[in-house]
Amino acid sequence: MTYKDQFVVEVMVDGKILRVRDGAVYLPFGCEYSILLKNLNSKKASVKVSIDGEDVLDGYSLVVKPLITHELKGFLKGTTARNRFRFI
């Protein structure tokens, strides 16, 4: 779990949250994963996500409403996840 200013980011594989060890998350090779975003604040949060320097949100920011959890399952094109996240 990564936590800052009442915002939590977690990586999930097969519905299970992976632990952070020494500042890193270790993924099994070939697995599909998702990114869980939790806004624990009473204010909206604007989020930008990139993986290996590639923008996940198609150039947009994601607004996570207060006390809401959002799961990203892949690279977005518009409002649809086109390519699922896979560790290779």
Backbone hydrogen bonds in HBPLUS format (Angstrom, degrees):
<---DONOR---> <-ACCEPTOR-->    atom                        ^
c    i                          cat <-CA-CA->   ^        H-A-AA   ^      H-
h    n   atom  resd res      DA  || num        DHA   H-A  angle D-A-AA Bond
n    s   type  num  typ     dist DA aas  dist angle  dist       angle   num
A0002-THR N   A0009-VAL O   3.04 MM   7  5.23 155.8  2.10 149.9 156.8     1
A0009-VAL N   A0002-THR O   2.90 MM   7  5.23 154.6  1.97 148.4 156.4     2
A0004-LYS N   A0007-PHE O   2.97 MM   3  5.36 156.6  2.03 147.5 155.1     3
A0007-PHE N   A0004-LYS O   2.94 MM   3  5.36 134.7  2.15 112.3 124.9     4
A0040-LEU N   A0006-GLN O   2.84 MM  34  5.06 149.3  1.94 154.1 160.8     5
A0008-VAL N   A0038-LYS O   2.84 MM  30  4.93 166.8  1.86 148.4 153.0     6
A0038-LYS N   A0008-VAL O   2.84 MM  30  4.93 166.6  1.85 150.9 152.8     7
A0010-GLU N   A0036-LEU O   2.92 MM  26  5.01 156.4  1.97 143.3 149.9     8
A0036-LEU N   A0010-GLU O   2.74 MM  26  5.01 169.2  1.75 155.8 158.7     9
A0018-LEU N   A0011-VAL O   2.87 MM   7  5.81 173.8  1.88 170.9 170.6    10
A0012-MET N   A0034-SER O   2.89 MM  22  5.24 168.8  1.91 150.0 153.0    11
A0034-SER N   A0012-MET O   2.96 MM  22  5.24 151.9  2.04 144.2 151.9    12
A0013-VAL N   A0016-LYS O   2.90 MM   3  5.36 154.8  1.97 151.7 154.1    13
A0016-LYS N   A0013-VAL O   2.95 MM   3  5.36 163.9  1.98 117.3 122.5    14
A0021-ARG N   A0024-ALA O   2.77 MM   3  5.35 161.7  1.80 163.9 159.7    15
A0024-ALA N   A0021-ARG O   3.04 MM   3  5.35 153.5  2.11 110.3 118.5    16
A0031-CYS N   A0028-PRO O   3.23 MM   3  5.74 158.7  2.28 138.4 136.9    17
A0030-GLY N   A0087-PHE O   2.67 MM  57  5.19 142.7  1.81 155.4 166.2    18
A0087-PHE N   A0031-CYS O   2.90 MM  56  5.58 159.8  1.94 163.2 167.6    19
A0033-TYR N   A0085-PHE O   3.09 MM  52  5.54 152.8  2.17 128.2 135.7    20
A0035-ILE N   A0072-LEU O   2.89 MM  37  5.08 157.8  1.94 146.1 152.6    21
A0072-LEU N   A0035-ILE O   2.79 MM  37  5.08 169.2  1.80 155.9 156.1    22
A0037-LEU N   A0070-HIS O   2.75 MM  33  5.12 170.3  1.76 161.6 164.9    23
A0070-HIS N   A0037-LEU O   2.77 MM  33  5.12 160.3  1.81 151.6 158.3    24
A0039-ASN N   A0068-ILE O   2.99 MM  29  5.59 174.8  2.00 162.9 163.6    25
A0067-LEU N   A0039-ASN O   2.82 MM  28  5.22 118.4  2.20 134.2 150.2    26
A0045-ALA N   A0064-VAL O   2.99 MM  19  5.20 155.3  2.05 139.5 147.5    27
A0064-VAL N   A0045-ALA O   2.78 MM  19  5.20 161.0  1.82 157.9 161.8    28
A0047-VAL N   A0062-LEU O   2.74 MM  15  5.02 157.1  1.79 145.1 153.3    29
A0062-LEU N   A0047-VAL O   2.81 MM  15  5.02 165.5  1.83 150.2 152.6    30
A0056-VAL N   A0049-VAL O   2.91 MM   7  5.57 175.3  1.91 149.9 149.9    31
A0051-ILE N   A0054-GLU O   2.92 MM   3  5.24 153.0  1.99 144.8 145.2    32
A0054-GLU N   A0051-ILE O   2.93 MM   3  5.24 165.9  1.95 117.3 120.4    33
A0076-LEU N   A0056-VAL O   2.85 MM  20  6.08 160.2  1.89 175.4 174.0    34
A0060-TYR N   A0057-LEU O   3.10 MM   3  5.40 164.0  2.13 114.9 120.0    35
A0085-PHE N   A0073-LYS O   3.13 MM  12  6.22 152.6  2.21 133.1 134.1    36
A0075-PHE N   A0083-ASN O   2.79 MM   8  5.37 144.8  1.91 158.4 156.2    37
A0082-ARG N   A0075-PHE O   2.85 MM   7  5.86 151.1  1.93 168.4 165.4    38
A0077-LYS N   A0080-THR O   2.90 MM   3  5.57 160.1  1.94 157.9 161.9    39
A0080-THR N   A0077-LYS O   3.43 MM   3  5.57 167.1  2.44 119.4 119.3    40
